[in-house]
């Protein structure tokens, strides 16, 4: 259920109540920092108690912003979950840029990316579980699938991918999400996930 916006919420004891500039579309440095604080606070809470711990008021207090300010940046808890996921993908993309996959095949490079993502998420299993489960039930548009698909296409050398190639890379990303959930439920080991991802990548990206 989406959490309604709360423009009339009192902003007492707020460290900062400045709203983001929507009209210009460009955030100032302080607004970037404020947004980052909010996302980091939400991730820290989720890593300890799942999405249930990401209560909007608690996030605002931890980030040092007014509750009304938090709602202006993130109208609902799910918008906040999406932002945390985007932050995780940003970290993955930075890792890929610093150390690109070196496998000889597109399938091998895709496996490298997905297993790197698995290791990163499993450092905070409660956060990973909360994020993945929430995205499956998301009531807002999420960039998760598209960004993972785009990343797989990029490391596969398909900057100008065909519709079929996009579908194949998207299917591989979906397989990975399913396997990750199974691991979080205790039904898969890391080694089993890697084996399954290698098989799926080998089949789906065979013609890349």
Z-matrix of the N, CA and C atoms (Angstrom, degrees):
N
C 1 1.465
C 2 1.514 1 109.74
N 3 1.299 2 117.80 1 133.43
C 4 1.458 3 120.88 2 -179.73
C 5 1.513 4 109.85 3 -74.22
N 6 1.307 5 116.38 4 141.29
C 7 1.464 6 122.14 5 177.67
C 8 1.508 7 107.77 6 -86.98
N 9 1.336 8 119.31 7 124.13
C 10 1.464 9 120.44 8 -176.58
C 11 1.505 10 111.49 9 -66.05
N 12 1.308 11 115.36 10 153.40
C 13 1.456 12 119.88 11 176.28
C 14 1.512 13 108.98 12 -65.64
N 15 1.318 14 116.88 13 155.70
C 16 1.455 15 120.77 14 -175.27
C 17 1.514 16 110.33 15 -133.83
N 18 1.352 17 117.44 16 70.36
C 19 1.457 18 119.29 17 -176.66
C 20 1.507 19 114.22 18 -67.36
N 21 1.366 20 116.18 19 -19.70
C 22 1.457 21 117.62 20 -175.47
C 23 1.513 22 113.00 21 -98.23
N 24 1.318 23 118.60 22 7.10
C 25 1.462 24 121.11 23 -178.78
C 26 1.515 25 110.01 24 -67.05
N 27 1.324 26 119.22 25 130.12
C 28 1.473 27 120.92 26 178.51
C 29 1.510 28 110.26 27 -60.67
N 30 1.327 29 116.72 28 145.50
C 31 1.446 30 120.86 29 -176.91
C 32 1.530 31 110.31 30 -111.95
N 33 1.342 32 115.63 31 46.69
C 34 1.447 33 120.53 32 -179.85
C 35 1.510 34 110.75 33 -73.61
N 36 1.334 35 116.37 34 151.24
C 37 1.457 36 123.89 35 176.43
C 38 1.515 37 111.47 36 59.21
N 39 1.312 38 117.45 37 24.26
C 40 1.460 39 119.54 38 179.90
C 41 1.508 40 110.51 39 -83.80
N 42 1.310 41 116.59 40 140.25
C 43 1.445 42 120.38 41 174.64
C 44 1.513 43 109.55 42 -76.08
N 45 1.360 44 115.73 43 -34.79
C 46 1.454 45 119.57 44 -177.10
C 47 1.511 46 108.05 45 -154.44
N 48 1.322 47 118.44 46 129.25
C 49 1.455 48 120.70 47 -178.45
C 50 1.512 49 112.42 48 -122.60
N 51 1.339 50 117.86 49 17.86
C 52 1.457 51 120.97 50 179.63
C 53 1.514 52 110.99 51 -69.46
N 54 1.323 53 117.60 52 133.27
C 55 1.462 54 122.03 53 -179.63
C 56 1.511 55 110.17 54 -87.45
N 57 1.345 56 117.06 55 152.26
C 58 1.455 57 119.92 56 178.22
C 59 1.519 58 110.98 57 -69.05
N 60 1.307 59 117.45 58 151.09
C 61 1.455 60 122.05 59 179.30
C 62 1.515 61 109.29 60 -84.67
N 63 1.341 62 115.65 61 105.23
C 64 1.448 63 120.77 62 -177.38
C 65 1.519 64 110.73 63 -83.20
N 66 1.348 65 116.71 64 -36.99
C 67 1.455 66 120.08 65 -174.36
C 68 1.515 67 112.35 66 -64.11
N 69 1.316 68 117.79 67 -40.94
C 70 1.458 69 120.17 68 -177.80
C 71 1.520 70 112.37 69 -79.84
N 72 1.329 71 116.62 70 -25.24
C 73 1.455 72 120.03 71 -178.98
C 74 1.519 73 112.67 72 74.99
N 75 1.310 74 117.68 73 4.23
C 76 1.460 75 121.27 74 -178.54
C 77 1.520 76 108.52 75 -124.04
N 78 1.302 77 116.48 76 119.89
C 79 1.460 78 120.10 77 179.65
C 80 1.519 79 110.51 78 -82.99
N 81 1.287 80 115.89 79 145.46
C 82 1.453 81 119.89 80 174.72
C 83 1.521 82 108.58 81 -76.25
N 84 1.312 83 115.69 82 170.32
C 85 1.467 84 120.21 83 179.60
C 86 1.524 85 110.83 84 -58.86
N 87 1.320 86 117.26 85 -42.86
C 88 1.468 87 120.09 86 -178.72
C 89 1.520 88 110.92 87 -66.16
N 90 1.333 89 117.40 88 -34.88
C 91 1.460 90 120.23 89 177.77
C 92 1.515 91 111.19 90 -68.80
N 93 1.324 92 117.48 91 -38.28
C 94 1.467 93 120.94 92 174.76
C 95 1.525 94 110.09 93 -60.09
N 96 1.324 95 115.76 94 -45.04
C 97 1.466 96 120.19 95 -178.82
C 98 1.518 97 111.01 96 -64.99
N 99 1.330 98 116.48 97 -39.80
C 100 1.459 99 120.77 98 -179.91
C 101 1.526 100 110.19 99 -65.10
N 102 1.325 101 116.41 100 -44.85
C 103 1.457 102 120.35 101 179.28
C 104 1.531 103 110.17 102 -62.12
N 105 1.321 104 116.82 103 -41.71
C 106 1.461 105 120.56 104 179.81
C 107 1.527 106 110.92 105 -63.08
N 108 1.333 107 116.60 106 -40.36
C 109 1.468 108 120.26 107 177.25
C 110 1.521 109 110.87 108 -60.07
N 111 1.314 110 116.62 109 -42.47
C 112 1.463 111 121.24 110 -179.28
C 113 1.522 112 110.46 111 -62.95
N 114 1.333 113 116.35 112 -47.37
C 115 1.473 114 120.75 113 -178.45
C 116 1.525 115 110.50 114 -64.17
N 117 1.321 116 116.94 115 -42.02
C 118 1.463 117 120.36 116 179.00
C 119 1.521 118 111.02 117 -64.55
N 120 1.327 119 117.16 118 -39.06
C 121 1.463 120 121.03 119 178.40
C 122 1.525 121 110.33 120 -64.15
N 123 1.327 122 116.74 121 -43.19
C 124 1.462 123 120.85 122 179.65
C 125 1.527 124 110.75 123 -63.98
N 126 1.326 125 117.35 124 -42.79
C 127 1.460 126 121.21 125 179.75
C 128 1.527 127 110.66 126 -63.73
N 129 1.325 128 117.07 127 -41.14
C 130 1.466 129 120.80 128 -179.91
C 131 1.521 130 110.97 129 -62.97
N 132 1.326 131 116.64 130 -41.28
C 133 1.465 132 120.53 131 179.56
C 134 1.534 133 110.52 132 -67.85
N 135 1.340 134 116.54 133 -43.29
C 136 1.464 135 120.22 134 -179.07
C 137 1.517 136 111.83 135 -65.41
N 138 1.338 137 116.87 136 -32.53
C 139 1.467 138 120.22 137 -178.92
C 140 1.521 139 111.69 138 -68.30
N 141 1.325 140 116.87 139 -17.96
C 142 1.468 141 120.75 140 -179.30
C 143 1.521 142 113.18 141 -103.51
N 144 1.338 143 116.27 142 -28.60
C 145 1.456 144 117.37 143 -176.20
C 146 1.510 145 115.44 144 -143.02
N 147 1.328 146 117.27 145 17.71
C 148 1.457 147 120.19 146 179.67
C 149 1.514 148 112.11 147 72.72
N 150 1.323 149 115.33 148 -171.68
C 151 1.462 150 120.61 149 -178.05
C 152 1.523 151 111.20 150 -63.32
N 153 1.332 152 116.76 151 -29.29
C 154 1.460 153 120.07 152 179.61
C 155 1.527 154 111.14 153 -59.24
N 156 1.335 155 116.60 154 -30.27
C 157 1.462 156 120.37 155 -179.46
C 158 1.525 157 112.09 156 -78.76
N 159 1.325 158 117.22 157 -11.64
C 160 1.464 159 121.31 158 -178.71
C 161 1.530 160 110.82 159 -86.09
N 162 1.321 161 116.04 160 53.54
C 163 1.456 162 119.31 161 175.44
C 164 1.516 163 108.99 162 -69.32
N 165 1.321 164 117.01 163 136.42
C 166 1.457 165 120.65 164 -172.84
C 167 1.530 166 111.91 165 -57.91
N 168 1.311 167 116.83 166 -42.68
C 169 1.470 168 119.24 167 -179.96
C 170 1.527 169 111.05 168 -64.40
N 171 1.335 170 116.45 169 -40.53
C 172 1.459 171 120.57 170 179.72
C 173 1.524 172 110.93 171 -65.98
N 174 1.331 173 116.68 172 -41.04
C 175 1.460 174 120.67 173 177.25
C 176 1.522 175 110.11 174 -61.14
N 177 1.324 176 116.68 175 -45.10
C 178 1.464 177 120.53 176 -179.57
C 179 1.526 178 111.28 177 -60.64
N 180 1.323 179 116.39 178 -43.40
C 181 1.467 180 120.01 179 -179.42
C 182 1.527 181 110.43 180 -65.11
N 183 1.317 182 116.63 181 -42.85
C 184 1.466 183 119.84 182 -178.64
C 185 1.525 184 111.33 183 -66.80
N 186 1.347 185 116.51 184 -35.76
C 187 1.463 186 120.87 185 -179.32
C 188 1.521 187 112.58 186 -81.58
N 189 1.328 188 116.91 187 -13.14
C 190 1.456 189 120.19 188 179.72
C 191 1.520 190 113.40 189 75.87
N 192 1.334 191 116.36 190 35.06
C 193 1.460 192 120.08 191 177.33
C 194 1.521 193 108.97 192 -126.95
N 195 1.327 194 115.93 193 162.86
C 196 1.454 195 120.33 194 176.44
C 197 1.526 196 110.39 195 -71.25
N 198 1.315 197 116.22 196 151.91
C 199 1.456 198 120.14 197 179.31
C 200 1.530 199 110.59 198 -61.65
N 201 1.315 200 117.09 199 -40.15
C 202 1.459 201 120.45 200 178.00
C 203 1.512 202 112.04 201 -61.81
N 204 1.326 203 116.58 202 -37.13
C 205 1.472 204 120.58 203 177.31
C 206 1.519 205 110.54 204 -65.10
N 207 1.323 206 116.32 205 -43.23
C 208 1.465 207 120.46 206 178.71
C 209 1.522 208 110.52 207 -57.51
N 210 1.343 209 117.03 208 -44.72
C 211 1.461 210 120.18 209 -179.63
C 212 1.520 211 112.45 210 -65.61
N 213 1.322 212 116.92 211 -28.47
C 214 1.464 213 118.19 212 178.89
C 215 1.524 214 111.00 213 -72.39
N 216 1.315 215 116.33 214 -32.55
C 217 1.465 216 119.73 215 175.64
C 218 1.525 217 110.94 216 -78.37
N 219 1.329 218 116.67 217 -42.25
C 220 1.464 219 122.48 218 -175.04
C 221 1.530 220 108.95 219 -133.81
N 222 1.332 221 117.70 220 97.83
C 223 1.469 222 121.58 221 -175.70
C 224 1.525 223 114.90 222 -61.30
N 225 1.331 224 117.67 223 -20.55
C 226 1.461 225 120.00 224 179.67
C 227 1.520 226 109.67 225 -145.82
N 228 1.322 227 115.34 226 166.71
C 229 1.456 228 119.89 227 177.18
C 230 1.524 229 110.55 228 -61.97
N 231 1.339 230 117.39 229 -37.02
C 232 1.453 231 119.30 230 -178.90
C 233 1.525 232 111.38 231 -66.10
N 234 1.326 233 117.00 232 -35.16
C 235 1.468 234 118.92 233 174.96
C 236 1.526 235 109.75 234 -60.72
N 237 1.320 236 116.30 235 -36.62
C 238 1.459 237 121.26 236 178.89
C 239 1.530 238 110.51 237 -69.52
N 240 1.329 239 116.99 238 -40.76
C 241 1.462 240 120.95 239 176.66
C 242 1.527 241 110.34 240 -59.65
N 243 1.333 242 116.69 241 -44.55
C 244 1.459 243 121.39 242 179.28
C 245 1.527 244 110.34 243 -59.99
N 246 1.330 245 116.67 244 -39.88
C 247 1.464 246 120.47 245 179.91
C 248 1.528 247 110.87 246 -65.12
N 249 1.324 248 117.09 247 -39.16
C 250 1.467 249 120.64 248 178.45
C 251 1.529 250 109.70 249 -64.96
N 252 1.332 251 116.63 250 -41.18
C 253 1.458 252 120.59 251 178.26
C 254 1.532 253 110.01 252 -62.70
N 255 1.323 254 116.52 253 -43.61
C 256 1.463 255 120.58 254 179.28
C 257 1.523 256 111.19 255 -60.16
N 258 1.317 257 115.52 256 -37.36
C 259 1.467 258 119.85 257 177.89
C 260 1.526 259 110.67 258 -64.01
N 261 1.332 260 116.60 259 -40.02
C 262 1.458 261 120.66 260 178.54
C 263 1.533 262 110.77 261 -64.71
N 264 1.336 263 116.50 262 -39.86
C 265 1.466 264 119.73 263 179.06
C 266 1.524 265 110.12 264 -68.74
N 267 1.328 266 116.82 265 -35.87
C 268 1.467 267 120.08 266 175.58
C 269 1.532 268 110.53 267 -57.39
N 270 1.323 269 115.99 268 -43.69
C 271 1.467 270 120.76 269 179.59
C 272 1.525 271 110.50 270 -63.56
N 273 1.337 272 116.39 271 -40.69
C 274 1.459 273 120.45 272 179.08
C 275 1.525 274 110.28 273 -64.21
N 276 1.332 275 117.03 274 -44.49
C 277 1.458 276 120.66 275 -179.56
C 278 1.523 277 111.10 276 -63.39
N 279 1.330 278 116.62 277 -37.71
C 280 1.470 279 119.86 278 177.08
C 281 1.517 280 110.62 279 -64.06
N 282 1.334 281 115.84 280 -39.66
C 283 1.460 282 120.55 281 178.34
C 284 1.528 283 110.60 282 -63.43
N 285 1.329 284 116.24 283 -40.39
C 286 1.468 285 120.78 284 -179.68
C 287 1.529 286 110.26 285 -66.61
N 288 1.332 287 116.76 286 -39.55
C 289 1.464 288 120.23 287 179.15
C 290 1.524 289 111.31 288 -65.56
N 291 1.330 290 116.53 289 -40.19
C 292 1.473 291 120.09 290 -179.97
C 293 1.512 292 111.68 291 -70.62
N 294 1.320 293 116.45 292 -38.09
C 295 1.467 294 120.74 293 -175.80
C 296 1.525 295 108.91 294 -138.30
N 297 1.339 296 117.36 295 80.77
C 298 1.466 297 120.93 296 -177.94
C 299 1.529 298 111.36 297 -61.58
N 300 1.329 299 117.29 298 147.34
C 301 1.469 300 120.52 299 176.12
C 302 1.526 301 110.19 300 -58.82
N 303 1.311 302 116.89 301 140.98
C 304 1.463 303 120.67 302 -174.77
C 305 1.527 304 113.93 303 -112.19
N 306 1.328 305 117.60 304 4.88
C 307 1.464 306 119.94 305 -178.86
C 308 1.529 307 110.67 306 -61.75
N 309 1.303 308 115.67 307 152.23
C 310 1.468 309 120.78 308 -175.89
C 311 1.521 310 112.72 309 -74.29
N 312 1.328 311 117.63 310 -25.80
C 313 1.467 312 120.73 311 -176.13
C 314 1.532 313 110.63 312 -109.66
N 315 1.332 314 115.05 313 158.49
C 316 1.465 315 120.52 314 176.86
C 317 1.527 316 110.04 315 -62.63
N 318 1.330 317 116.66 316 -39.44
C 319 1.463 318 120.67 317 179.45
C 320 1.530 319 110.57 318 -62.32
N 321 1.333 320 116.44 319 -43.22
C 322 1.461 321 120.43 320 179.53
C 323 1.515 322 112.35 321 -63.15
N 324 1.328 323 116.37 322 -39.72
C 325 1.468 324 119.81 323 179.47
C 326 1.527 325 110.95 324 -69.09
N 327 1.333 326 116.20 325 -36.74
C 328 1.463 327 119.88 326 177.83
C 329 1.529 328 110.82 327 -65.43
N 330 1.324 329 116.72 328 -40.86
C 331 1.473 330 120.69 329 177.57
C 332 1.518 331 109.93 330 -61.69
N 333 1.324 332 117.25 331 -42.40
C 334 1.467 333 121.75 332 177.99
C 335 1.520 334 110.25 333 -55.79
N 336 1.331 335 116.60 334 -47.61
C 337 1.468 336 121.17 335 -178.53
C 338 1.524 337 111.33 336 -63.24
N 339 1.313 338 116.87 337 -47.22
C 340 1.463 339 120.55 338 -176.16
C 341 1.522 340 112.29 339 -68.13
N 342 1.321 341 117.47 340 -36.70
C 343 1.462 342 119.13 341 178.63
C 344 1.524 343 110.48 342 -75.05
N 345 1.317 344 116.95 343 -31.18
C 346 1.463 345 119.82 344 174.14
C 347 1.531 346 109.47 345 -64.22
N 348 1.330 347 116.02 346 -41.90
C 349 1.464 348 120.79 347 177.48
C 350 1.526 349 110.67 348 -63.71
N 351 1.326 350 116.36 349 -39.01
C 352 1.465 351 120.69 350 178.81
C 353 1.522 352 110.85 351 -61.81
N 354 1.327 353 116.32 352 -46.62
C 355 1.470 354 119.72 353 179.90
C 356 1.530 355 111.14 354 -61.68
N 357 1.328 356 115.38 355 -41.10
C 358 1.458 357 118.94 356 -179.70
C 359 1.516 358 112.28 357 -63.76
N 360 1.316 359 116.75 358 -45.31
C 361 1.463 360 120.40 359 -178.89
C 362 1.527 361 111.89 360 -69.07
N 363 1.321 362 117.28 361 -37.04
C 364 1.457 363 120.03 362 -176.21
C 365 1.518 364 113.20 363 -75.23
N 366 1.335 365 117.07 364 -6.21
C 367 1.472 366 118.19 365 171.48
C 368 1.518 367 110.04 366 -66.91
N 369 1.344 368 116.31 367 -25.38
C 370 1.458 369 122.24 368 176.59
C 371 1.528 370 107.44 369 -129.38
N 372 1.347 371 118.13 370 76.03
C 373 1.467 372 120.23 371 -172.87
C 374 1.521 373 114.29 372 -59.58
N 375 1.333 374 118.72 373 -36.69
C 376 1.461 375 119.69 374 179.54
C 377 1.518 376 110.74 375 -66.23
N 378 1.325 377 116.02 376 -39.49
C 379 1.458 378 120.23 377 177.39
C 380 1.523 379 109.68 378 -65.09
N 381 1.333 380 117.07 379 -45.99
C 382 1.460 381 120.79 380 179.82
C 383 1.521 382 111.19 381 -59.24
N 384 1.331 383 116.82 382 -45.72
C 385 1.454 384 121.34 383 179.97
C 386 1.524 385 110.86 384 -61.49
N 387 1.329 386 115.51 385 -44.99
C 388 1.468 387 120.12 386 -179.61
C 389 1.519 388 111.43 387 -62.27
N 390 1.312 389 116.25 388 -43.66
C 391 1.461 390 120.21 389 -176.49
C 392 1.525 391 111.61 390 -68.79
N 393 1.339 392 116.32 391 -48.03
C 394 1.454 393 119.70 392 -177.14
C 395 1.523 394 110.63 393 -63.60
N 396 1.332 395 117.06 394 -46.42
C 397 1.463 396 120.08 395 -179.60
C 398 1.524 397 111.42 396 -62.85
N 399 1.316 398 116.49 397 -40.49
C 400 1.461 399 120.16 398 -178.91
C 401 1.517 400 111.46 399 -66.46
N 402 1.322 401 116.70 400 -39.35
C 403 1.463 402 120.01 401 -179.58
C 404 1.520 403 111.67 402 -66.13
N 405 1.321 404 117.14 403 -33.87
C 406 1.459 405 120.63 404 178.26
C 407 1.530 406 110.43 405 -63.54
N 408 1.343 407 115.83 406 -33.77
C 409 1.460 408 121.01 407 -179.05
C 410 1.528 409 112.07 408 -100.36
N 411 1.322 410 116.87 409 14.57
C 412 1.458 411 120.81 410 -172.48
C 413 1.523 412 112.30 411 -59.94
N 414 1.338 413 114.83 412 138.51
C 415 1.457 414 121.66 413 175.52
C 416 1.526 415 110.20 414 -103.06
N 417 1.307 416 116.34 415 2.75
C 418 1.461 417 120.61 416 176.85
C 419 1.512 418 108.10 417 -122.47
N 420 1.312 419 116.25 418 158.54
C 421 1.461 420 120.07 419 178.91
C 422 1.524 421 109.15 420 -67.43
N 423 1.323 422 115.82 421 130.68
C 424 1.457 423 119.98 422 -178.48
C 425 1.526 424 110.61 423 -115.60
N 426 1.335 425 117.25 424 144.75
C 427 1.462 426 120.53 425 -179.12
C 428 1.520 427 113.06 426 -89.28
N 429 1.330 428 116.84 427 0.36
C 430 1.458 429 120.93 428 -169.71
C 431 1.529 430 112.12 429 -57.96
N 432 1.338 431 116.91 430 -56.33
C 433 1.459 432 119.95 431 -176.64
C 434 1.515 433 112.70 432 -62.44
N 435 1.329 434 116.23 433 -45.08
C 436 1.465 435 119.95 434 -178.92
C 437 1.520 436 111.80 435 -64.01
N 438 1.322 437 116.83 436 -39.83
C 439 1.466 438 119.47 437 -178.46
C 440 1.523 439 111.45 438 -70.27
N 441 1.331 440 117.24 439 -39.99
C 442 1.461 441 119.52 440 177.48
C 443 1.527 442 110.28 441 -66.34
N 444 1.329 443 116.47 442 -40.49
C 445 1.469 444 119.81 443 177.36
C 446 1.519 445 110.56 444 -61.91
N 447 1.330 446 116.32 445 -44.74
C 448 1.458 447 120.52 446 179.36
C 449 1.509 448 112.29 447 -61.83
N 450 1.321 449 116.33 448 -38.73
C 451 1.457 450 120.39 449 179.55
C 452 1.532 451 110.86 450 -66.57
N 453 1.325 452 116.52 451 -41.24
C 454 1.467 453 120.34 452 177.93
C 455 1.525 454 111.02 453 -64.00
N 456 1.320 455 116.74 454 -40.22
C 457 1.463 456 120.06 455 178.04
C 458 1.526 457 111.05 456 -65.69
N 459 1.329 458 115.66 457 -37.97
C 460 1.465 459 119.84 458 -178.23
C 461 1.525 460 111.06 459 -64.84
N 462 1.327 461 117.41 460 -46.70
C 463 1.462 462 119.06 461 -179.15
C 464 1.530 463 111.42 462 -72.85
N 465 1.347 464 115.72 463 -15.60
C 466 1.459 465 119.79 464 177.18
C 467 1.520 466 111.97 465 -88.19
N 468 1.343 467 116.32 466 -0.96
C 469 1.446 468 120.28 467 179.43
C 470 1.513 469 114.01 468 77.18
N 471 1.338 470 116.07 469 26.58
C 472 1.461 471 120.44 470 -178.70
C 473 1.531 472 110.08 471 -115.03
N 474 1.329 473 116.83 472 67.89
C 475 1.460 474 120.19 473 177.77
C 476 1.528 475 111.04 474 -68.89
N 477 1.321 476 117.04 475 -29.61
C 478 1.468 477 122.16 476 176.27
C 479 1.532 478 108.06 477 -114.43
N 480 1.320 479 115.48 478 70.28
C 481 1.462 480 120.62 479 -173.73
C 482 1.521 481 111.85 480 -77.96
N 483 1.317 482 115.09 481 149.05
C 484 1.460 483 120.82 482 173.89
C 485 1.527 484 108.83 483 -79.01
N 486 1.314 485 115.84 484 168.73
C 487 1.462 486 120.23 485 178.95
C 488 1.526 487 110.62 486 -61.32
N 489 1.314 488 116.52 487 -38.11
C 490 1.466 489 120.13 488 179.05
C 491 1.523 490 111.21 489 -66.27
N 492 1.325 491 117.07 490 -41.27
C 493 1.463 492 120.52 491 179.64
C 494 1.521 493 111.23 492 -64.91
N 495 1.333 494 116.33 493 -39.22
C 496 1.467 495 119.95 494 176.60
C 497 1.530 496 110.03 495 -61.55
N 498 1.329 497 116.39 496 -43.05
C 499 1.466 498 120.68 497 179.83
C 500 1.525 499 111.68 498 -63.93
N 501 1.326 500 116.85 499 -40.25
C 502 1.465 501 120.66 500 -179.75
C 503 1.521 502 111.39 501 -66.84
N 504 1.341 503 116.42 502 -43.54
C 505 1.466 504 120.03 503 178.02
C 506 1.527 505 110.48 504 -65.58
N 507 1.327 506 116.73 505 -38.31
C 508 1.460 507 120.20 506 177.06
C 509 1.514 508 112.44 507 -64.23
N 510 1.316 509 116.28 508 -37.37
C 511 1.468 510 120.36 509 177.67
C 512 1.524 511 110.83 510 -64.76
N 513 1.333 512 116.74 511 -38.52
C 514 1.460 513 120.35 512 178.41
C 515 1.529 514 110.29 513 -65.88
N 516 1.321 515 116.55 514 -40.98
C 517 1.461 516 119.97 515 177.27
C 518 1.532 517 110.61 516 -61.95
N 519 1.324 518 117.02 517 -38.35
C 520 1.466 519 120.89 518 178.83
C 521 1.521 520 111.66 519 -66.55
N 522 1.319 521 116.32 520 -40.00
C 523 1.470 522 120.57 521 176.08
C 524 1.524 523 109.62 522 -59.35
N 525 1.325 524 115.86 523 -43.97
C 526 1.464 525 120.11 524 -179.81
C 527 1.526 526 111.62 525 -61.12
N 528 1.337 527 117.51 526 -44.44
C 529 1.471 528 120.58 527 179.28
C 530 1.521 529 110.34 528 -59.83
N 531 1.328 530 116.59 529 -43.78
C 532 1.470 531 120.30 530 179.08
C 533 1.526 532 111.04 531 -61.88
N 534 1.320 533 116.61 532 -45.69
C 535 1.464 534 120.05 533 -178.81
C 536 1.525 535 110.98 534 -65.91
N 537 1.317 536 116.61 535 -36.28
C 538 1.458 537 120.14 536 177.78
C 539 1.526 538 110.79 537 -63.69
N 540 1.327 539 116.52 538 -41.75
C 541 1.465 540 120.05 539 176.62
C 542 1.522 541 111.15 540 -62.03
N 543 1.318 542 116.84 541 -41.13
C 544 1.457 543 120.27 542 178.35
C 545 1.531 544 110.94 543 -62.72
N 546 1.311 545 116.90 544 -37.05
C 547 1.461 546 120.64 545 177.48
C 548 1.528 547 110.46 546 -66.71
N 549 1.321 548 116.20 547 -41.61
C 550 1.462 549 120.47 548 179.06
C 551 1.524 550 111.49 549 -65.05
N 552 1.321 551 116.44 550 -28.38
C 553 1.466 552 120.81 551 177.61
C 554 1.518 553 112.28 552 -84.23
N 555 1.332 554 116.98 553 -1.87
C 556 1.449 555 120.72 554 179.29
C 557 1.508 556 114.61 555 84.08
N 558 1.339 557 117.44 556 13.89
C 559 1.456 558 121.10 557 -177.41
C 560 1.524 559 113.32 558 -97.97
N 561 1.311 560 117.59 559 -6.58
C 562 1.455 561 121.77 560 179.53
C 563 1.529 562 109.28 561 -136.99
N 564 1.303 563 116.10 562 146.27
C 565 1.454 564 120.77 563 169.51
C 566 1.528 565 107.92 564 -94.70
N 567 1.313 566 115.59 565 167.91
C 568 1.462 567 120.05 566 177.21
C 569 1.527 568 110.33 567 -59.30
N 570 1.327 569 116.34 568 -42.03
C 571 1.461 570 120.96 569 -178.88
C 572 1.528 571 111.08 570 -64.12
N 573 1.344 572 117.07 571 -39.57
C 574 1.459 573 120.32 572 178.73
C 575 1.524 574 111.41 573 -65.47
N 576 1.343 575 116.29 574 -40.54
C 577 1.457 576 119.92 575 177.85
C 578 1.527 577 109.94 576 -62.01
N 579 1.320 578 116.63 577 -45.70
C 580 1.466 579 119.48 578 -179.45
C 581 1.528 580 110.76 579 -59.95
N 582 1.316 581 116.72 580 -43.14
C 583 1.465 582 120.22 581 179.96
C 584 1.522 583 111.01 582 -61.87
N 585 1.323 584 117.11 583 -43.98
C 586 1.463 585 121.05 584 -179.31
C 587 1.524 586 111.52 585 -68.03
N 588 1.328 587 116.79 586 -39.55
C 589 1.463 588 120.24 587 178.63
C 590 1.526 589 110.23 588 -66.04
N 591 1.321 590 116.59 589 -38.82
C 592 1.468 591 119.86 590 177.91
C 593 1.529 592 110.82 591 -62.66
N 594 1.315 593 116.68 592 -41.50
C 595 1.464 594 119.97 593 179.17
C 596 1.527 595 110.29 594 -65.18
N 597 1.335 596 116.43 595 -47.85
C 598 1.467 597 120.93 596 -178.72
C 599 1.518 598 111.16 597 -62.46
N 600 1.327 599 116.82 598 -43.69
C 601 1.471 600 120.43 599 -179.56
C 602 1.519 601 110.57 600 -64.72
N 603 1.330 602 116.35 601 -40.94
C 604 1.462 603 120.12 602 -179.88
C 605 1.523 604 112.18 603 -61.35
N 606 1.338 605 116.41 604 -35.85
C 607 1.463 606 120.42 605 -179.37
C 608 1.527 607 110.72 606 -80.81
N 609 1.320 608 116.95 607 -48.38
C 610 1.461 609 120.87 608 -172.73
C 611 1.535 610 112.91 609 -72.28
N 612 1.332 611 115.66 610 -33.48
C 613 1.466 612 119.00 611 -177.10
C 614 1.522 613 112.73 612 -107.29
N 615 1.310 614 116.15 613 20.86
C 616 1.473 615 120.16 614 -176.00
C 617 1.521 616 112.66 615 -58.86
N 618 1.331 617 117.80 616 -33.61
C 619 1.467 618 120.62 617 -177.00
C 620 1.520 619 113.63 618 -96.95
N 621 1.306 620 117.59 619 10.23
C 622 1.476 621 120.59 620 -179.80
C 623 1.528 622 109.68 621 -77.55
